[in-house]
Amino acid sequence: MADAYEPPKVWTWDAESGGKFASINRPISGATHDQKLPVGAHPFQLYSLATPNGVKATVMFEELLEAGHADAEYDAWLINIQEGDQFGSGFVDINPNSKIPALLDRSGPEPVRVFESGSILVHLAEKFGAFLPASGPARAETLNWLFWQMGAAPYLGGGFGHFYAYAPEKFEYPINRFAMEVKRQLDVLDKRLVDNEYLAGTDYTIADIAVWPWYGGLVKGALYDAAEFLQVADYENVVRWANQIGARPAAKRGRMVNKSWGEPAEQLRERHGADDFQTRTQDKIGEE
């Protein structure tokens, strides 16, 4: 058994602490370098990466376009968080918290910055009158599950994902603690989906768009290589729901945008138009 850790009287930052993201984590905010962001021709400029939080935004845009909202055309620019792009001055101007995704809405007379994935979903849903009921119990239920996800993700990603998959050393206590919480959250979802097709009821909403990249990805084996460890197949209703959303054309497209790993045919590192899905994936670029 490892010696117990005794916290120092005053915490100090150890930049050499290890782990997958040690090189980009730091206890201060703000830009580290000057870097202007590129700007495309469309009303919405998205700066992101295809992590679960980034996928929320790209699926939302693709769902809006699929539903016929032509004014939802967007440019999606890749932010390489391993290279520190999120600490460039242009990105920090949009999101002072230096996290993806970040959105610049140029559809009105003055540009509007929108950061935090849940805020982006609400902003777009209200702008286009889609995937969020306008009032009443249905709206409340949608927002309940949206904010449930925003509160739950730190336990799944920052907690379980970190200690199980990314930490430089594996320790029983934090892995067990966060595995227990993740399984409890899966149980919450599974029970909700027994009698409900989608999280807010009968309609597909931004609640599903927010939760699916995280918990849908988990039960489909796309996060942390932990499906067997967590016995995710036991959550049959979550699996059904994840498969149902994963079959949607917009969801298939959205999870490809700003992706820079995996199968080349599934990587669309930048998206500037619908045709890019047929012409600009990494396998197509490699053929040029």
N, C-alpha and C positions, 0 to 999 in steps of 0.2 A: 504494500500500500504506500502510495506517495506521501511525503511529508505534508502536513496541513499548511495551507498558505496563511500567513499572518499579514493582513493588510498594513501597509506603512501608515504612519501618522498623517503624512501628506502624499497624495498620489502624484506621480510624475509620469510623463509620457515616455514610453519606451518604443522608439520607432523601429526597433529590431525585434518586435514581439512575435513575428512570424504569422503564418496563415496566408490564405490566398489573396486577401485584400489588404494586407498590412501596408503595402506600398502606397495605397491611396487613402487610407484612413488617418485622420488627424483630429486633434481636439480644438481646432480653430476653424473659423469660416472665412469666406472671402476669396477673391481671385488670387491665383499664384502667378498668372502671366496674362499678357494681352493677347486676345484671340477673338477676332470678329467672327460672328456666325454667318454662314451662307444664307442667302434669301432667294427663294424661287418665285415662280409666277403666280402661285395659287393664294387664295385668301388666308389659308392656315399654314403656318410653318411649325412643324413638329420637330423637336430635337430629342432623340431618344435612343434606346437600345432594346432589343427584344427579350428583356427580362420579363417576369410576370407583370410588373408594374407598367413597363413600356407596352406590352401586348394589350393591356386594357385600352390604351388610347388608340392604337392602330386598329383593333377590332371595332371600336366605336366608329371611327371614321369609315371603315369599310362597310359596316352595317348601315350607316346613314346613306352612303352611296348606293348600296344594294336596295335600299328602300325608296330610292328615287330622288334623294336630296342632292341634286347636282351641285348646289352651292357649297357642299361640304368637301370639295376637292382640296387636296392638301399636298404639301411637300414634306417628306420625312427624311431628315438628315441623321446620319449615324453619329452618335456620341460614344466614343471609345472610353469607357470609364477606367479601364486598365492603364490607358495612356494619360489620364488626367484631364480629358477634354471638358469634364464637368466643372473644372476649376478655372477655365478660361474666362476672361472678363465679359465676353458677350453672353455666355451661358449664365454666369452669376447675375448679370443684369436682369435676366428673366426669372431665374430661380436662385435666390440668395442662399438656399439650403443645399445647392449643388447636387441635387438628385434628379435622375430622369424619371418620368418624362417632363419636358417643359414645352409650353405652347405659346406661340405668338399669334393672336387673332388679329388679322389685318382687314377683316371684312367690313369694319365700320369706319367712321371718320377719323378715329384715333386708335392706334394699336393698343391691344389689351394683352398683358401678360397673364398667363394662367399656369400655376404650378401646383403640384400634388395631383396624383392620378385621379383621386375621387373628385377633386375640384374640376378637373378637365372633363370628366364624365358628366357632371351636373351642368357645367357651362354649355357643353355641346347639346345635351338633352334639352335644356331650356331654350337654347337658341333655335333649334329646329323642331321643337315640340314632338320629340320622339324618344321612346324607350324610358320615359318617366311620366307617370300620370300627373295631370295638372293639379289635382287636389284630392282630398278625401282619404279614406283608409288605404286605398291602393298606393297613393303617393307615400304615405307614412310607412307602409310595409316595405316599399322599395328602398326608402332611405334607411330604414332599420337595418336591412341586410347589407346595404352599401357600407354603412359605418361600422357594422359588425366586421366586415372584411378589413377595413382600414385599421381597426383595433386588433384584429387577429393576426395580420400578416407579420408583425414583429416577432410573435411567438413561433410562427412557422419558418420564416426566413432568417431573421436575426437571431432566433433562439435555436430551434431544432436544426435548421440548415447549417448554421455556423458550427455548432459543436459536433454534429454528426458528420458533415461533409468537408468543412473548410478549416477547422481549427488545426494548428500544427501538432497538437497532441489530443488523444481521445481520453475523456474522463467519464466514468460511469454516472456520477451524480447529475451533471448538466444534461447529458444525453437522455437519461431516464426522466428527468424533470420535464424536459420539453417534449419528449415523445409522448408522455402522458397527456400533456396539454393538447398536442396536435390530434391525438386520437379522440380526446373529448370533443374538440371542434368538429372532427369528421362525424362524430356521433350526433352532434347538434344538427349538422347539415342533413345527415341521413334521415333523421326523424322528421325534419321539415319537409323533405322531399317524398315521404311516404304517400301523402295525399295531395301533393302540389306538383304540377308539371315543372314549374320554375320557382325560384325562391320567393318571389312576391305573389305567387298564385298561378293564374292561368296564362299570364302574359310574360314574354321575354323582356327584360328590362336591364337598365344599367347595373342592377344588383348582380345579375348573372354575368354580365360582361366584366365586372370587377372580381368576382369570386372565381370564375372559371380558370383564368391563367394560373392561379395559385393552387386551388384544391382540385380542379379538374386535371391540371398537370401532374399533381401528386398521385392521384389514383390511376392515371394512365402511365405512370412510370417515368415521367419526364423531369422530375425534380429530385435531386439528391441521391438517385439510385437507391431509394428507400422503400419501394413498394412492398417488397417481401418483409422487410424489417417491421413495417407498420401494419402488415396484413390488410392492405387497402381493399382487397377483393371482398372483405366482409361487409363493406359499406355499399351494398348493391344499388341503393337508390342514388347515391352520389355517382357511381360508375355509370348508371343509366343516363343521368343528367349530363355528365361530362361527355359521353358519346354523342348525345343528341346535339349539344352545342358544337362539338367538334366537327359534326357533319355539315354545319352551316357554311355555305360558300364564303361568306364574309369573314367568319372565324378562321377558315383555312388560309385566306389571304392575309388577314391581320397578323397571324402569328409568324408569317414569313418576313414582314417588314422590319428593317433595321436588325436583321439577324446576321451574325457574322461567324457562326460556328455550325457544325453539323453537316448534313448533306448539302452539296452545292446547289442542287435544284430547289432547295427550300430556303435559300438565302437571297433575300432582296435587300441589299445593304442600304440602298437609298430608293425612295419611291417618289416619282414625280408625275406619274400618270398611270391609268389603268393598264395600258399596254406593257408597262414594265414587268408585269408578272409573266408575260410570255417572252419578253426580249432581253431583260436585264438581270435575271437571276445569275448566280455565280457560275453555274454550268454553261449558260449561254455566253457569258463574257469570256469564259475560258476557251470557247470554240472560236472566238474572233482572232 
